[in-house]
Amino acid sequence: GNSVTQMEGPVTLSEEAFLTINCTYTATGYPSLFWYVQYPGEGLQLLLKATKADDKGSNKGFEATYRKETTSFHLEKGSVQVSDSAVYFCALTNTGGFKTIFGAGTRLFVKA
Amino acid sequence: DAGVIQSPRHEVTEMGQEVTLRCKPISGHDYLFWYRQTMMRGLELLIYFNNNVPIDDSGMPEDRFSAKMPNASFSTLKIQPSEPRDSAVYFCASSLGGGAYTEAFFGQGTRLTVV
């Protein structure tokens, strides 16, 4: 079946540090891949997405590249800010289906 | 647009009571999803609707859970009777089209505590 595995948190970084949150997936067919972010007390919101192999999604300084050969979609940011502190979810939606499968989430703390 | 609106934001109820959670999707969106978030199980899809019709309710944990969408602008998730293990944050989300490329817009969630 379809599944998403992401690195356990929490991840604690100092401001301006480099961020990587690993995400790997298992899916039949050709899924679309997403990163959602959840700020405290709020719902999830889309951060970026990629719909086919080798696509790079980017938004607000975050990037992730759809790697079919390694079934990965790692999230990166070159310089994090305190305001990036949140929980990040990797997710996939398989073609022909409407169910989005979410990873467990990775909590990020950024210290000033 | 105000986004997806859920009510109440917080609900505390006693075991055995009926609980009703409410959701107003974004106007024009034709898909509506109910999710449950817990520390143990993460984010689980409970049920989703397309054009007010329930399409897949395989994620609904038990018969105590039911969901309705009487019109395009309103949906409810009901738990009767409620149990302590139902304590979680329940999210409603909507999207325009439900395909693999589609972004889901989430409400702020309802934090349910059953004591």
Boltz contact constraints between the chains, C-beta under 6 A:
constraints:
  - contact:
      token1: [A, 32]
      token2: [B, 100]
      max_distance: 6.0
  - contact:
      token1: [A, 32]
      token2: [B, 101]
      max_distance: 6.0
  - contact:
      token1: [A, 42]
      token2: [B, 108]
      max_distance: 6.0
  - contact:
      token1: [A, 43]
      token2: [B, 91]
      max_distance: 6.0
  - contact:
      token1: [A, 43]
      token2: [B, 106]
      max_distance: 6.0
  - contact:
      token1: [A, 43]
      token2: [B, 107]
      max_distance: 6.0
  - contact:
      token1: [A, 43]
      token2: [B, 108]
      max_distance: 6.0
  - contact:
      token1: [A, 43]
      token2: [B, 109]
      max_distance: 6.0
  - contact:
      token1: [A, 44]
      token2: [B, 106]
      max_distance: 6.0
  - contact:
      token1: [A, 46]
      token2: [B, 103]
      max_distance: 6.0
  - contact:
      token1: [A, 51]
      token2: [B, 101]
      max_distance: 6.0
  - contact:
      token1: [A, 93]
      token2: [B, 100]
      max_distance: 6.0
  - contact:
      token1: [A, 95]
      token2: [B, 100]
      max_distance: 6.0
  - contact:
      token1: [A, 98]
      token2: [B, 98]
      max_distance: 6.0
  - contact:
      token1: [A, 99]
      token2: [B, 45]
      max_distance: 6.0
  - contact:
      token1: [A, 102]
      token2: [B, 43]
      max_distance: 6.0
  - contact:
      token1: [A, 104]
      token2: [B, 42]
      max_distance: 6.0
